[in-house]
Amino acid sequence: MDKYDIVIIGAATSGAYFARKTAKRGFKVKVIEKLSPETLGTRMDIFHVTRTDINTFEMPDVHEGDPAWAFEFTENHFSSPSNKYNFFMKAETVGLHMHEYVALMVKYAQEAGAEFEYGAAFKEFIFENGHIAGIRYETQDGLKEVRADVVVDCSGSGAVARRALPNGYGIENFTLADDDMFYVLLRYAKFDEKQINTFWLHAKSWYAPFSMNENEKIIGTGAVGSFNNAERTAAKLDAVVNQGNFELVRTEKGTTPFRRPPYSLVADNFIVAGDAACLTKPDCGEGVTSSMVMLDIAADVLEAALRQGRADKKALWDINVRYNKKQGADFSLVRAFLTKLIATVSDDELEYCFANGIIFNEKFLGDMKASPADALQSLKGILSGITGKQVSLKTVSAALAGVSLALMLRTHYINFPKDPVKLPAWSAVADRLWKKVGKLSED
Ligand SMILES: Cc1cc2nc3c(=O)[nH]c(=O)nc-3n(C[C@H](O)[C@H](O)[C@H](O)COP(=O)(O)OP(=O)(O)OC[C@H]3O[C@@H](n4cnc5c(N)ncnc54)[C@H](O)[C@@H]3O)c2cc1C
């Protein structure tokens, strides 16, 4: 039977990225992918990444004319529920065709020495002395086995390997519930006139390009719970911003995790990453490069462990510590605050904030250069909103509770235990905090 240092399940953005990073370090890497090269990455057409991220993660750099390149833009507006007030942020952003781009990422990984097998679907783990020693997978030629020091689950939100682990193996094996996911409806639309790229927080909806033609936009809407919820929210947005005045080119649907990640991302001879680990950004559900933040850490820690002939939980633990100190802590803060805020704030209250430049303005959310004087100005606005009954005390106290929970969670994640033995006590506190945060609902 073949023996590898690393076997990765899933050859999309997370799997292909990690395969390249680890193969470049000289490890023997195999990726199994249930789809074929022709269908890999066809789950959706367009996704976005910033030019900064392309450079930071040394992703394939594509430009106009390359098959994977779709468009570029720099301005993203934020609009009030009535669409009357808005401000914008700037970031050089590239729209990419997922299928073509993943093919490029696979090519780079193959050039680094990683092997890919398509039409190969994870079936079960092989355990030896209670530890993972490899996997069995289905192919059209029947069941095959492969041995590895480490198995990495990059299988997307289905998390086929993480969920197959027995209770008590050291990693949470939960399945995403309906309210753990954003159901995303993407309507590719042609308008008679130029439209600007916009995000509407109250409707969790946005206009984003799908070509360089400014009359063509994807109308995206996300909602927890179901696609029906997303459709209802999309209709609410249409009624205010476009009255249905566009030609629908096509529709895409997909889900993206909106849930805290498992407390540990590692177990003995096992790592989970990407959507399988719910590493998506809490403010927008994007997950391609947020997964890479974790995978870069994982590549460093795994290399050090394997060079010592180890891949046990303790040797991999620093992945948790280092990830949670950075992105894990920041995402917990944003997730907690947004969950509390969105659950309470009304459209009228948001409108009042936009109209009066309270928090929803370019200084706070645009260039992030709000001064103490700006903060005081926003506070004054909130207080006069309470007096004038444009903002309810209930919302202000929920927002304050959100801020306080968000800060507590951030600190808790920064202090993630360095010793795996301390995880249960740390998790008990985290559980209590997340319970207070609650979950989003569309009611
Ligand atoms: C509509 C929509 C729009 C989005 N837009 C953006 C965006 O603009 N920017 C952004 O950064 N993110 C975006 N996201 C999120 C982003 O798509 C995901 O976070 C990212 O693609 C996750 O990558 P992944 O490799 O972890 O998982 P996936 O892309 O889900 O890949 C998992 C791979 O594992 C394979 N697999 C599954 N089961 C098995 C098995 N049993 N055996 C072997 N292989 C298996 C699958 O076939 C697949 O190839 C969007 C999501 C949605 C739904």
The ligand as an SDF file (V2000), in Angstrom:
LIG
                    3D

 53 58  0  0  0  0  0  0  0  0999 V2000
  -22.3810   31.7470   -3.5510 C   0  0  0  0  0  0  0  0  0  0  0  0
  -21.0660   31.8280   -2.8780 C   0  0  0  0  0  0  0  0  0  0  0  0
  -20.1870   32.8610   -3.1910 C   0  0  0  0  0  0  0  0  0  0  0  0
  -18.9380   32.9220   -2.5780 C   0  0  0  0  0  0  0  0  0  0  0  0
  -18.0870   33.9260   -2.9210 N   0  0  0  0  0  0  0  0  0  0  0  0
  -16.8530   33.9650   -2.3740 C   0  0  0  0  0  0  0  0  0  0  0  0
  -15.9310   34.9680   -2.7510 C   0  0  0  0  0  0  0  0  0  0  0  0
  -16.2270   35.8300   -3.5720 O   0  0  0  0  0  0  0  0  0  0  0  0
  -14.7100   34.9660   -2.1700 N   0  0  0  0  0  0  0  0  0  0  0  0
  -14.3430   34.0390   -1.2400 C   0  0  0  0  0  0  0  0  0  0  0  0
  -13.2160   34.0670   -0.7170 O   0  0  0  0  0  0  0  0  0  0  0  0
  -15.2100   33.0820   -0.8530 N   0  0  0  0  0  0  0  0  0  0  0  0
  -16.4440   33.0210   -1.4080 C   0  0  0  0  0  0  0  0  0  0  0  0
  -17.3320   32.0550   -1.0140 N   0  0  0  0  0  0  0  0  0  0  0  0
  -16.8840   31.0520   -0.0350 C   0  0  0  0  0  0  0  0  0  0  0  0
  -15.9030   30.1010   -0.7150 C   0  0  0  0  0  0  0  0  0  0  0  0
  -16.5130   29.5840   -1.8820 O   0  0  0  0  0  0  0  0  0  0  0  0
  -15.5020   28.9470    0.2000 C   0  0  0  0  0  0  0  0  0  0  0  0
  -15.1550   29.4620    1.4740 O   0  0  0  0  0  0  0  0  0  0  0  0
  -14.3020   28.2090   -0.3750 C   0  0  0  0  0  0  0  0  0  0  0  0
  -14.5610   27.8640   -1.7210 O   0  0  0  0  0  0  0  0  0  0  0  0
  -14.0380   26.9450    0.4460 C   0  0  0  0  0  0  0  0  0  0  0  0
  -12.9990   26.2300   -0.1560 O   0  0  0  0  0  0  0  0  0  0  0  0
  -12.6640   24.7650    0.3580 P   0  0  0  0  0  0  0  0  0  0  0  0
  -11.5540   24.2910   -0.5280 O   0  0  0  0  0  0  0  0  0  0  0  0
  -12.4400   24.7700    1.8220 O   0  0  0  0  0  0  0  0  0  0  0  0
  -13.9780   23.9030    0.1090 O   0  0  0  0  0  0  0  0  0  0  0  0
  -14.7460   23.5850   -1.2740 P   0  0  0  0  0  0  0  0  0  0  0  0
  -14.5520   24.6500   -2.2710 O   0  0  0  0  0  0  0  0  0  0  0  0
  -16.1290   23.2190   -0.8840 O   0  0  0  0  0  0  0  0  0  0  0  0
  -13.9930   22.2950   -1.8220 O   0  0  0  0  0  0  0  0  0  0  0  0
  -14.1180   21.0380   -1.2360 C   0  0  0  0  0  0  0  0  0  0  0  0
  -13.6170   20.0010   -2.2220 C   0  0  0  0  0  0  0  0  0  0  0  0
  -13.6830   18.7200   -1.5780 O   0  0  0  0  0  0  0  0  0  0  0  0
  -14.2490   17.7900   -2.4730 C   0  0  0  0  0  0  0  0  0  0  0  0
  -14.8800   16.7100   -1.7090 N   0  0  0  0  0  0  0  0  0  0  0  0
  -16.0380   16.7470   -1.0200 C   0  0  0  0  0  0  0  0  0  0  0  0
  -16.3160   15.5420   -0.4930 N   0  0  0  0  0  0  0  0  0  0  0  0
  -15.2950   14.7160   -0.8520 C   0  0  0  0  0  0  0  0  0  0  0  0
  -15.0190   13.3510   -0.6210 C   0  0  0  0  0  0  0  0  0  0  0  0
  -15.8780   12.5530    0.0550 N   0  0  0  0  0  0  0  0  0  0  0  0
  -13.8720   12.8200   -1.1050 N   0  0  0  0  0  0  0  0  0  0  0  0
  -13.0110   13.5780   -1.8500 C   0  0  0  0  0  0  0  0  0  0  0  0
  -13.2490   14.8880   -2.1290 N   0  0  0  0  0  0  0  0  0  0  0  0
  -14.3680   15.4550   -1.6280 C   0  0  0  0  0  0  0  0  0  0  0  0
  -15.2540   18.6160   -3.2620 C   0  0  0  0  0  0  0  0  0  0  0  0
  -15.6060   17.9830   -4.4840 O   0  0  0  0  0  0  0  0  0  0  0  0
  -14.5110   19.9220   -3.4540 C   0  0  0  0  0  0  0  0  0  0  0  0
  -13.7260   19.9240   -4.6200 O   0  0  0  0  0  0  0  0  0  0  0  0
  -18.5700   31.9540   -1.6090 C   0  0  0  0  0  0  0  0  0  0  0  0
  -19.4600   30.9290   -1.2870 C   0  0  0  0  0  0  0  0  0  0  0  0
  -20.6930   30.8530   -1.9110 C   0  0  0  0  0  0  0  0  0  0  0  0
  -21.6190   29.7410   -1.5600 C   0  0  0  0  0  0  0  0  0  0  0  0
  1  2  1  0
  2  3  1  0
  2 52  2  0
  3  4  2  0
  4  5  1  0
  4 50  1  0
  5  6  2  0
  6  7  1  0
  6 13  1  0
  7  8  2  0
  7  9  1  0
  9 10  1  0
 10 11  2  0
 10 12  1  0
 12 13  2  0
 13 14  1  0
 14 15  1  0
 14 50  1  0
 15 16  1  0
 16 17  1  0
 16 18  1  0
 18 19  1  0
 18 20  1  0
 20 21  1  0
 20 22  1  0
 22 23  1  0
 23 24  1  0
 24 25  2  0
 24 26  1  0
 24 27  1  0
 27 28  1  0
 28 29  2  0
 28 30  1  0
 28 31  1  0
 31 32  1  0
 32 33  1  0
 33 34  1  0
 33 48  1  0
 34 35  1  0
 35 36  1  0
 35 46  1  0
 36 37  1  0
 36 45  1  0
 37 38  2  0
 38 39  1  0
 39 40  1  0
 39 45  2  0
 40 41  1  0
 40 42  2  0
 42 43  1  0
 43 44  2  0
 44 45  1  0
 46 47  1  0
 46 48  1  0
 48 49  1  0
 50 51  2  0
 51 52  1  0
 52 53  1  0
M  END
$$$$
